[in-house]
Amino acid sequence: PVWFELSRHHGGPEKFQKRFQALQQEITRSTSFIEEYASQRVEALSVVTPFFVRVPRMQLLKEPLAIQQEMLRQLFLSLGLKTPSRRKLQEVLRNIKREKTVAATERTEVQCSCGMIYFLTPGHRAERTSPPVMVGENIHYRELGISITIERPSAPRTLYTARYFRPGDRVGNTKLKRLLLSMRIPQPERALIPVIED
């Protein structure tokens, strides 16, 4: 009965059937357009590291809702993760709008800091320390792809430990966290600041 009522308003069942099929094709075309556009935006905006994927928050939020959700889906795919359910994607978007941290999957956390959205990978939380090194030896930060050599020590010690920033680190009387905050380094990126401990 509903089909008959609708078709009567649209010039008969045949015309209504054609219009209905045209709308279905339009939806299919717009869905593929959304996927393609979101993929291009993610590729242009995202910065991918072994520890996180970073995207400007306002660039994501200025897009229409369907594109925001597709961009989130593409970001999860870029991390090699299974895409969360639609409900979970909506929860992640709500938390991004409120600038709150949310566990998107059991292996990934989404965090907002300094106008950026960070999709943190399990490697971000891993403890990274080197064995003690001596003056003149190379310290390898394998994850960052850099090497550092201590040539002139600031303190009369022979052994140093190379690691990454931890809350509570100090440089003289100043907390390293305050120094990094003044330089506007976002919280997820602070975990990757190389530190040599004497």
C-alpha positions as a Markdown table, in Angstrom:
| # | Residue | x | y | z |
|---|---|---|---|---|
| 1 | Pro | 0.0 | 0.0 | 0.0 |
| 2 | Val | 2.8 | 2.5 | 0.8 |
| 3 | Trp | 4.6 | 1.7 | -2.5 |
| 4 | Phe | 1.3 | 2.3 | -4.3 |
| 5 | Glu | 0.7 | 5.6 | -2.5 |
| 6 | Leu | 4.2 | 6.8 | -3.3 |
| 7 | Ser | 4.0 | 5.7 | -6.9 |
| 8 | Arg | 0.7 | 7.4 | -7.4 |
| 9 | His | 2.3 | 10.7 | -6.3 |
| 10 | His | 5.2 | 10.3 | -8.7 |
| 11 | Gly | 3.3 | 9.5 | -11.9 |
| 12 | Gly | 2.7 | 5.8 | -11.6 |
| 13 | Pro | 4.6 | 2.7 | -10.6 |
| 14 | Glu | 7.0 | 2.7 | -13.6 |
| 15 | Lys | 8.1 | 6.3 | -13.2 |
| 16 | Phe | 8.4 | 5.8 | -9.5 |
| 17 | Gln | 10.5 | 2.6 | -10.0 |
| 18 | Lys | 12.8 | 4.5 | -12.4 |
| 19 | Arg | 13.2 | 7.4 | -10.0 |
| 20 | Phe | 13.9 | 5.0 | -7.2 |
| 21 | Gln | 16.6 | 3.3 | -9.2 |
| 22 | Ala | 18.1 | 6.6 | -10.2 |
| 23 | Leu | 18.3 | 7.6 | -6.5 |
| 24 | Gln | 20.0 | 4.3 | -5.7 |
| 25 | Gln | 22.6 | 5.0 | -8.4 |
| 26 | Glu | 23.1 | 8.6 | -7.1 |
| 27 | Ile | 23.7 | 7.2 | -3.5 |
| 28 | Thr | 26.2 | 4.7 | -4.9 |
| 29 | Arg | 28.1 | 7.5 | -6.8 |
| 30 | Ser | 28.1 | 9.8 | -3.8 |
| 31 | Thr | 29.4 | 7.1 | -1.6 |
| 32 | Ser | 32.3 | 6.4 | -3.9 |
| 33 | Phe | 32.9 | 10.1 | -4.2 |
| 34 | Ile | 33.0 | 10.4 | -0.4 |
| 35 | Glu | 35.5 | 7.5 | -0.1 |
| 36 | Glu | 37.8 | 9.0 | -2.8 |
| 37 | Tyr | 37.6 | 12.5 | -1.4 |
| 38 | Ala | 38.3 | 11.3 | 2.2 |
| 39 | Ser | 41.2 | 9.2 | 1.0 |
| 40 | Gln | 42.8 | 12.2 | -0.7 |
| 41 | Arg | 42.2 | 14.5 | 2.3 |
| 42 | Val | 43.8 | 11.9 | 4.7 |
| 43 | Glu | 46.8 | 11.5 | 2.4 |
| 44 | Ala | 47.2 | 15.3 | 2.1 |
| 45 | Leu | 46.8 | 16.1 | 5.8 |
| 46 | Ser | 48.1 | 13.2 | 7.8 |
| 47 | Val | 51.6 | 12.7 | 9.2 |
| 48 | Val | 52.4 | 9.0 | 9.7 |
| 49 | Thr | 55.2 | 7.9 | 12.2 |
| 50 | Pro | 55.8 | 4.5 | 13.8 |
| 51 | Phe | 54.2 | 5.8 | 17.0 |
| 52 | Phe | 51.2 | 7.9 | 15.8 |
| 53 | Val | 49.3 | 9.3 | 12.9 |
| 54 | Arg | 48.6 | 13.1 | 13.2 |
| 55 | Val | 45.9 | 15.1 | 11.6 |
| 56 | Pro | 44.9 | 18.8 | 12.1 |
| 57 | Arg | 41.8 | 18.8 | 14.2 |
| 58 | Met | 40.0 | 21.8 | 12.5 |
| 59 | Gln | 40.7 | 20.4 | 9.0 |
| 60 | Leu | 38.8 | 17.2 | 10.0 |
| 61 | Leu | 36.0 | 19.0 | 11.8 |
| 62 | Lys | 35.2 | 21.5 | 9.0 |
| 63 | Glu | 34.2 | 18.6 | 6.7 |
| 64 | Pro | 30.6 | 17.3 | 6.5 |
| 65 | Leu | 29.8 | 14.5 | 8.9 |
| 66 | Ala | 29.8 | 11.7 | 6.3 |
| 67 | Ile | 33.3 | 12.8 | 5.2 |
| 68 | Gln | 34.5 | 13.1 | 8.8 |
| 69 | Gln | 33.5 | 9.5 | 9.4 |
| 70 | Glu | 35.1 | 8.2 | 6.2 |
| 71 | Met | 38.3 | 10.1 | 7.0 |
| 72 | Leu | 38.4 | 8.4 | 10.4 |
| 73 | Arg | 37.9 | 5.1 | 8.7 |
| 74 | Gln | 40.7 | 5.8 | 6.3 |
| 75 | Leu | 43.0 | 6.8 | 9.3 |
| 76 | Phe | 42.3 | 3.5 | 11.0 |
| 77 | Leu | 43.1 | 1.7 | 7.7 |
| 78 | Ser | 46.4 | 3.7 | 7.4 |
| 79 | Leu | 47.4 | 2.3 | 10.9 |
| 80 | Gly | 46.7 | -1.2 | 9.6 |
| 81 | Leu | 43.8 | -1.6 | 12.0 |
| 82 | Lys | 40.3 | -3.1 | 11.6 |
| 83 | Thr | 37.8 | -0.3 | 11.2 |
| 84 | Pro | 35.7 | 0.2 | 14.3 |
| 85 | Ser | 31.9 | 0.0 | 14.1 |
| 86 | Arg | 29.9 | 3.1 | 13.0 |
| 87 | Arg | 28.8 | 3.7 | 16.6 |
| 88 | Lys | 32.5 | 3.6 | 17.8 |
| 89 | Leu | 33.4 | 6.1 | 15.0 |
| 90 | Gln | 30.6 | 8.4 | 16.1 |
| 91 | Glu | 31.9 | 8.2 | 19.7 |
| 92 | Val | 35.5 | 8.9 | 18.6 |
| 93 | Leu | 34.1 | 12.0 | 16.6 |
| 94 | Arg | 32.2 | 13.2 | 19.7 |
| 95 | Asn | 35.3 | 13.0 | 21.8 |
| 96 | Ile | 37.4 | 14.8 | 19.2 |
| 97 | Lys | 34.9 | 17.6 | 19.1 |
| 98 | Arg | 35.2 | 17.8 | 22.9 |
| 99 | Glu | 39.0 | 17.5 | 22.8 |
| 100 | Lys | 39.0 | 14.3 | 25.0 |
| 101 | Thr | 41.0 | 11.2 | 24.8 |
| 102 | Val | 39.2 | 8.0 | 23.8 |
| 103 | Ala | 40.3 | 4.4 | 23.3 |
| 104 | Ala | 39.2 | 3.8 | 19.7 |
| 105 | Thr | 40.2 | 0.1 | 19.7 |
| 106 | Glu | 42.0 | -2.1 | 22.3 |
| 107 | Arg | 45.3 | -1.2 | 20.5 |
| 108 | Thr | 44.7 | 2.5 | 19.6 |
| 109 | Glu | 44.0 | 5.6 | 21.5 |
| 110 | Val | 42.8 | 8.9 | 20.0 |
| 111 | Gln | 44.1 | 12.0 | 21.7 |
| 112 | Cys | 43.7 | 15.8 | 21.0 |
| 113 | Ser | 46.6 | 18.1 | 21.8 |
| 114 | Cys | 47.7 | 21.6 | 20.4 |
| 115 | Gly | 45.1 | 21.6 | 17.6 |
| 116 | Met | 46.1 | 18.1 | 16.4 |
| 117 | Ile | 44.4 | 14.7 | 16.6 |
| 118 | Tyr | 46.8 | 11.8 | 17.4 |
| 119 | Phe | 46.0 | 8.2 | 16.7 |
| 120 | Leu | 48.5 | 6.6 | 19.1 |
| 121 | Thr | 49.8 | 3.1 | 18.2 |
| 122 | Pro | 50.9 | 0.4 | 20.7 |
| 123 | Gly | 54.6 | 1.4 | 19.9 |
| 124 | His | 53.9 | 4.8 | 21.4 |
| 125 | Arg | 53.5 | 3.4 | 24.9 |
| 126 | Ala | 56.5 | 1.0 | 24.8 |
| 127 | Glu | 59.4 | 1.7 | 27.1 |
| 128 | Arg | 62.5 | 2.6 | 25.0 |
| 129 | Thr | 65.9 | 2.7 | 26.8 |
| 130 | Ser | 69.4 | 1.9 | 25.7 |
| 131 | Pro | 72.1 | 0.2 | 27.8 |
| 132 | Pro | 74.6 | 2.6 | 29.4 |
| 133 | Val | 77.0 | 4.3 | 26.9 |
| 134 | Met | 80.3 | 6.0 | 27.3 |
| 135 | Val | 81.6 | 9.3 | 26.0 |
| 136 | Gly | 82.5 | 9.0 | 22.3 |
| 137 | Glu | 80.1 | 6.1 | 21.7 |
| 138 | Asn | 77.1 | 6.4 | 19.4 |
| 139 | Ile | 73.6 | 6.3 | 20.8 |
| 140 | His | 71.1 | 5.0 | 18.4 |
| 141 | Tyr | 67.5 | 6.1 | 18.5 |
| 142 | Arg | 66.4 | 3.4 | 16.1 |
| 143 | Glu | 62.7 | 4.4 | 16.2 |
| 144 | Leu | 63.5 | 8.0 | 15.2 |
| 145 | Gly | 66.3 | 7.0 | 12.8 |
| 146 | Ile | 68.9 | 9.2 | 14.5 |
| 147 | Ser | 72.3 | 8.6 | 16.2 |
| 148 | Ile | 73.9 | 10.9 | 18.8 |
| 149 | Thr | 77.5 | 11.0 | 20.0 |
| 150 | Ile | 78.5 | 12.5 | 23.4 |
| 151 | Glu | 81.7 | 14.3 | 22.7 |
| 152 | Arg | 82.0 | 16.9 | 25.5 |
| 153 | Pro | 80.2 | 15.7 | 28.7 |
| 154 | Ser | 78.6 | 18.4 | 30.9 |
| 155 | Ala | 79.3 | 16.3 | 34.0 |
| 156 | Pro | 82.4 | 14.3 | 34.9 |
| 157 | Arg | 80.9 | 10.9 | 34.3 |
| 158 | Thr | 81.8 | 8.2 | 32.0 |
| 159 | Leu | 78.4 | 6.3 | 31.7 |
| 160 | Tyr | 75.2 | 7.8 | 30.3 |
| 161 | Thr | 71.8 | 6.3 | 29.5 |
| 162 | Ala | 69.9 | 7.2 | 26.4 |
| 163 | Arg | 66.1 | 7.2 | 26.7 |
| 164 | Tyr | 63.1 | 9.2 | 25.8 |
| 165 | Phe | 61.3 | 11.9 | 27.8 |
| 166 | Arg | 59.5 | 10.9 | 31.0 |
| 167 | Pro | 57.3 | 13.1 | 33.2 |
| 168 | Gly | 59.4 | 14.5 | 36.0 |
| 169 | Asp | 62.6 | 14.9 | 34.0 |
| 170 | Arg | 64.6 | 18.1 | 34.8 |
| 171 | Val | 67.2 | 20.2 | 33.1 |
| 172 | Gly | 68.9 | 22.0 | 36.0 |
| 173 | Asn | 66.1 | 23.4 | 38.1 |
| 174 | Thr | 63.6 | 23.6 | 35.3 |
| 175 | Lys | 61.2 | 20.7 | 34.5 |
| 176 | Leu | 61.6 | 19.5 | 31.0 |
| 177 | Lys | 57.8 | 19.3 | 30.7 |
| 178 | Arg | 57.6 | 23.1 | 31.2 |
| 179 | Leu | 60.3 | 23.7 | 28.7 |
| 180 | Leu | 58.5 | 21.6 | 26.1 |
| 181 | Leu | 55.2 | 23.2 | 26.9 |
| 182 | Ser | 56.7 | 26.7 | 26.3 |
| 183 | Met | 57.9 | 25.4 | 22.9 |
| 184 | Arg | 54.3 | 24.2 | 22.2 |
| 185 | Ile | 55.3 | 20.6 | 21.7 |
| 186 | Pro | 52.1 | 18.4 | 21.9 |
| 187 | Gln | 51.9 | 15.8 | 24.6 |
| 188 | Pro | 52.0 | 12.7 | 22.3 |
| 189 | Glu | 55.2 | 14.1 | 20.6 |
| 190 | Arg | 56.9 | 14.7 | 24.0 |
| 191 | Ala | 57.2 | 11.0 | 24.5 |
| 192 | Leu | 59.6 | 10.9 | 21.5 |
| 193 | Ile | 62.0 | 13.6 | 22.8 |
| 194 | Pro | 65.5 | 12.0 | 23.1 |
| 195 | Val | 67.0 | 12.4 | 26.6 |
| 196 | Ile | 70.5 | 11.6 | 27.7 |
| 197 | Glu | 70.6 | 10.9 | 31.4 |
| 198 | Asp | 73.7 | 11.3 | 33.5 |
